[in-house]
Amino acid sequence: MAANEYKVTGMTCGHCEMSIREEVSEVAGVESIDVSAQTGKLVVSGAGQIDDAAVLAAVEEAGYSAVRI
């Protein structure tokens, strides 16, 4: 399973995590999402290649910014 890791800025609580999880779960190919406000990290996994641009757009749609790490 392929995994992409991102650094997310602006997350402060569980509600932030939930908002990001909801948006990113709609990205094609995403099977698993691990997001932590405490660490500021988002790890997205799936069976195939995951579109970074789509993940970053989903994070922005949730109201946050992210970069691939």
C-alpha positions in Angstrom: 0.0 0.0 0.0 1.4 3.4 -1.0 1.5 6.1 1.7 1.9 9.9 1.2 2.8 12.1 4.2 1.9 15.8 4.6 2.6 18.6 7.1 -0.7 20.4 7.8 -0.7 23.9 9.3 -3.6 25.3 11.2 -4.9 22.2 12.9 -5.6 22.6 16.6 -8.2 20.1 17.7 -10.2 17.0 17.0 -12.7 19.0 14.9 -9.9 20.1 12.7 -8.9 16.4 12.2 -12.4 15.4 11.4 -12.8 18.2 8.8 -9.7 17.1 7.0 -10.6 13.4 7.2 -14.0 14.1 5.7 -12.6 16.1 2.7 -9.6 13.8 2.0 -11.7 10.6 2.2 -13.4 11.8 -1.1 -10.1 11.7 -3.0 -9.9 8.8 -5.5 -7.8 5.9 -4.3 -7.6 6.9 -0.6 -8.2 3.9 1.6 -6.7 5.0 4.9 -6.3 8.4 6.6 -4.3 9.2 9.7 -4.4 12.8 10.8 -3.1 14.3 14.0 -3.5 17.9 15.2 -0.9 17.2 17.9 1.9 16.3 15.3 0.5 18.4 12.5 0.8 15.4 10.1 -1.5 13.7 7.7 -0.7 10.3 6.2 -2.9 9.1 3.3 -2.7 5.5 2.1 -4.1 3.6 -0.8 -3.6 0.6 -3.1 -2.5 2.7 -6.1 -1.0 6.1 -6.7 -2.6 8.9 -4.8 -2.9 12.3 -6.5 -1.0 14.8 -4.3 -2.8 17.8 -5.9 -6.2 16.3 -5.1 -5.1 15.7 -1.4 -3.7 19.2 -1.1 -6.9 20.6 -2.6 -9.0 18.6 -0.2 -7.0 19.9 2.8 -7.5 23.5 1.5 -11.2 22.8 1.0 -11.3 21.9 4.7 -9.7 25.3 5.5 -6.1 24.3 6.1 -2.8 24.3 4.2 -0.5 21.4 3.6 2.8 20.4 2.0 4.1 17.0 1.1 6.9 15.8 3.3 
